[in-house]
């Protein structure tokens, strides 16, 4: 998720009368290995609601991730190494290379990891840990895309750069250029009643003054331009791939996350995780320098939008209310744009002809809560 998301969320929505089985993990023998000497009865009682387990692969084929969630993945699993946070993936359109690139976050060169890891889609073997110019291993929470011919890969880096890498015939990456996309608070509007952030930090003051936090990326069909979202700037920036320079930058919504370009190459759609731009009459909460339209009780964002951008003029032509919170991942489906509303557990289906939400798909699933008689509901979709 992007860095400017609200800290609070209504995590549980209880439906009276609904009951679900609690999926308990089998207690692992590691309990004894950790030096705990419990009797079988005591161990069983200790693990009744809160089983002891390790993160990673489980004997039954499932995985326990760092958040404590249990997933059962499909297909072949690719081992990207230790201390790797895989955030986004792009498939090389040159199928002869049978490669894909994974954008990471928070990796370290000391662990042998790079900003991008390239792997063989047939075998799952990691072929390359790519570090930009041998020095910059920073990745980002989102933003990686191949050019249509598969000869270039463009991705975002927390170092406040958009990087262009050449792709050779084997699908491996080679240095080309880094485009600086610096932080810029001139796109943020502050009001006399705009509240400060923690420790009295005023509106317009960035949480991280050294980076714009580049995120979602899309490349034009002709391969001449890339469009990158600068999350902390609240902007969409055009990148000239032929000259490796930043072009025009425009304000979209708050904390933009993902960007898509339509098949005609004329229109971009931007999901705004922090919703619409605040007005002076709105209740506002400071978030990384931007004032977010927020709930007066819990302080969470209460709007979610998609900005429609005419790429020729670089102007926002519409702002669509998704009806959900924290819109993130998007995908085209015929004449529709599908938008994942992470904090509403829904997908909004936007009709691109009318720029309106045609219908909403509810993804809420019952989740067993240890020790509780009723399930919570949630799915938190963030990619499509």
N, C-alpha and C positions, 0 to 999 in steps of 0.2 A: 504494500500500500504506500501511497505517497506520504510525505512527511507532514503535510498540513491538514491531515484529517483530524477530526475532533477526537478528544481523548475518551469521550463517554459514549455509551450506547446502551439502549435497552436490550440487555443480553437475553432475557428470558420472557417469553410470552406464554402464559399458562392458559390452557384450555380445560375447563372443568370437564370431568367425565372421561377424558382421554387417558388411557393407560398404555404403556409400552414396556417391553422387556428391557431390562438393563443388560447391555452387552459387557459382561465382565471378562477381563483378560485372565488367562490362566496364570496364577502366581508362579514366578520363576525361581529356580533354585538359587539365583543370585542373592536371595534374602539371607541364606546361610553364609554365602561367600563374603557378604559384607560384615560378617562377624556378629550377627544377631542370633542369639540362642533362644528361640521361642519354642514352646511346646507345640505339637501339631494343632491342638485345640486353640491355643492362643494365636498361632499364626493364621488359622482359618478365620478367627474373629477379627484379627487386625486387617485382613484383606477382604472382609465382607463387602465393603463399599468402596474402598480405596486400595485396589491391588497394587503390589509393588512390581514394577517392570522397568526395563531399560528402553530408551529411545532407539529406534532403528528397526531392522527386520525381526519379525516374530516367527516362531516355529510353524504357525498356520498359514504363512504367506502374507500376512498383513504387516503394516508398518506403524510404529508409534512415532509421531512427529514431535518436534520440540514443544509445541503448544499443548501436548497431551492428547491430541486427537488421534483416532485410529482409522487408518485408511487401508483399503484393499486395492492396490493399483492393478491395472491391466497391462498386458504386454511385457516387454523386456525392460528391466530396470538398469539404468546407466549410473555407475558409480563415478561421481565427479570429484572425489577426494574428500579430505577432512576439512571441516570448518568452511564449507561452501554453501552459500545461500543462493540457490538458483532462482532467478526472478522472472525471466522471460526467455522465450526460445523462438528461433526462426529457422525454417527449413530452406536449404539451398535449392533454388528453382532449377539449377543445373543438375538434373537427376543422375548424370553420369558420375558425379562425385559421391553420391549417396552420403551426404554430410548434413549436419545441422549445427547451429551455433547457440550456445546458452549464455545469456547475460547474467553475471553474478553480482553479488553485493557483499561488501565487508570481507573480501578475501585478502590473503596475505601472500606475498611472494615467498616468504619463509616456509610456507606450507606447499610450495610448488604450484600454487594456483594463479590464474590470470583473470583479467577483467572479463574475458570471453573464453569459453572452452568449446572446442570443436570436436564432435564425435562422429563415428561411423554409424549411420542409421541401420545398417545390416547387422553389425556385430555388437554395437553398444560400447565399443572401445574408444576411449578418449584419445584423439590424435594430436591435439595441440592445446596448450594453455597459453593464450595470447596476452602479452603485456605490451601495451602501447609504447612504442619506441623503447622498449626494454625497461621502462621506469614507472609507468603509470598503470597500476593494477586495479584502480578504482572502477567499479561498475555503477549500476543504478537500479532503482526499484522497477524500472520499465524502460523500453525504448531500444529495439534492435530490429533491423530489417535489411534484407538483401535487395539489390537492384534487380530489375526484371530479368536481366541476362545472367545473373549470378556472379558477375565479375567484381562486385563491390559489396561490402558490408558496412552499414552505418549504425552506430550505437551511441548511447548516452553514457556519460561518466560524471560521477559526483565531483570531480575536479573542475567542474563547470566547463566541460568540453563536450562537443559532439565529434566523434572520431570516425574517420573514413579509412577503411582498410581495403587493400586489394585482395582478391581471392584468386589463387592460382588454379591450375588444372586439376590438382588433387583436392581442392576444397580448403586448403590451408590459407591462413591470413598473413599478409605482408603489410608493413607500414606504408601509409600514404600521407595522411594529414590529420591534424587536430584543429578543430575550429572552436575558438574561445567564444563562449556565450555567457558573459559576465552577469552578475546580479544587478538588477535595475529596479529601484522602487518607485520610479516616476509613473508607473502605470497604476499605482495603488492610490485610491481616494480615501482621505481621512476627513472626519467631521469633528466639530467641536465636542460632540458627545461620544466620540469613539473611545472606548475604554482601553487602558494600557494592558500590556501583558504582565507576566510574572516580573517581580522586582521593579515595577513601574516602567517597563519598557514601552515606549510610545508606539502608536500606530505608524506603520511605514518602516519600522526598524526590523530588519530581518533576523530570524532565529540564527541563521548561519550566514554571516556577512561575506563569506568567501566564495559562495556558489549560488547559482540560480536553480540548482537541482534539476538539470535537464531530465526529461522522462520520455513519454511516448514519442515515437517517430514513425513517419510514413514517407515513402519515396514516390516521386512523380513517375508516370509511366515512361517518359522519355529519359529518365535517369539523370536529368540535369539539376533537379532540385530535391531537397529533403525538407520536411517540415517537422520541427521539434517543439515539444511542449516544455516550457521553462516553468516548473511547478511553483517556485517561490516568487517568480516575477508575475505569475498569473497570465502568461502570454503564449502565443504561438509564433515561432520564429522561422523564417525562411532561410535555408542554407543553400548557397550556390555550390554545387558539387564539382563544377568545372574549375572554379577558382578557389575553392575551399575557404569561402568567406561568408560571414553572416549578412543576410539581407534585412528586409523589413521585419519588424516585430509588432504584433498587435495584441491588445487586451482581449481576453476571452472571459470565461467565468473564473471562479475561485478554485485554486489548486487543480489545474487541468491534469488529467491522467492519461487518457488514450486518444489517438487521432486516427481517423480513416479517411481515405480519398476515394471518391466514387469512380466508377468505370470510365466515365467521360474525362476524368482528370480535372474537373472544373470546381468541384465542391469538396470541402473537408468537413468532417464531423468531429467535434471535440467533446469528450465527457469531462464534466467539471465536478470533481469530488466534493468540493466545498460549496457547490450550488451557485446561485446567481450573485451578482455584485450587490453589496448592501447599499441601502439608502439611509439618509439621516434619520428617517422615522422608524427604522428597524432596530430591534434589540440585537446588539452586536457582541461578538466575542473575538478577542485578539487571537490570531493563529498565524505564527511565523511572520508577523508583520501586516497581514491582511485582516480586515474586519469581516467576520463571517456572520451571516444571518442565522441566529441561534435560538434555541429554546431557553426561556427565561429561568427554568428550573434546573435542568441538567447541563445546560451550556453546549449541547450538541447541535450540529448543523440541522436545519429543518427544511432545506431546499436541495434539490439535485437537478442539474440542467445539462443539456447538450447544446453547444454553440454550433451554428451552421456558418461556414466561412466561404465566401466567394474568393477563390484563389487568384483570379486575374487581378482583382482590385484589392485583395487582402483586406476585406471588410467583413464584419459579422453581419449576416443578413437576417438571422433569427436566433432566438434563445428558446429552447424547448424544455418545458418543465416535465421531467420524466415521471413525476408522481412518486418517486422513490428517493432513498437517501444514499449518498456516496456512490454515484454512478462511476463505474471503472471500466472494465473490459467491454469491447464492442466488436460486432461482426456484421457483415452484410448478409442478408438472406433475401434474394430477389430484390424487389423494390423497397425492402424494409431494412432498417438498422436495428439490430438487437443490442440492448444496453443492459449490462448486469448492474443492478442496484445492490451493492454489497451489504448495506445495513438495513435493507428492507426485505432481503431474501426473495427478490423478484427479478424478472427480466421485462423491461419495457420494449414493446415492439413499435417502432416509429415508422410511420408512412412517410417516405421521402417526398412524395408528391404534395402532401399537405403540411408537412413538418408538424404533425400531431401524433400523439400516442394512440395507436389503433386499438391495442389491447395490452393487457399485462398478464404475465405468466407467473404464478405463485410457486416458489421453490421451497417453501417452508416444510421441513421434515421433522417428525418427532424425534427428539434425542433424549435417551434415558439419562437422568441425572442421579448419580449415586446417592442413596439415602432419601430421595424424594419420592413421593407417591405419584406424582404427575410429571409428564415429560415437558421439557422446554422445546421451543421450536427455533430452527435456524439452519442456514445453509451457507451464508456469507459468500455468494458467488462473486468472483472478481476477474473472471476471464471467460471468453466464449470462443 
